[in-house]
């Protein structure tokens, strides 16, 4: 399942796969639960930016 470009699809506590800033070159996904939604706009072409419960920040590429 994808849909990481629309803010309405992202909810707190949701399991997601994100690309961290340092992994943008490789596209490696990091998985975790959404702690905070950082993007204010309703959509973003590269994915909505979130903070995971681990403290890591990345853009949502897939919703699990």
Buried (B, 14 or more C-beta within 10 A) or exposed (E): EEBBBBBEBBEEEBEBBBBBEEEEEEEEBBEBBBBEBEBEEEEBEEBBBBBBEEEBBBBBBBBE
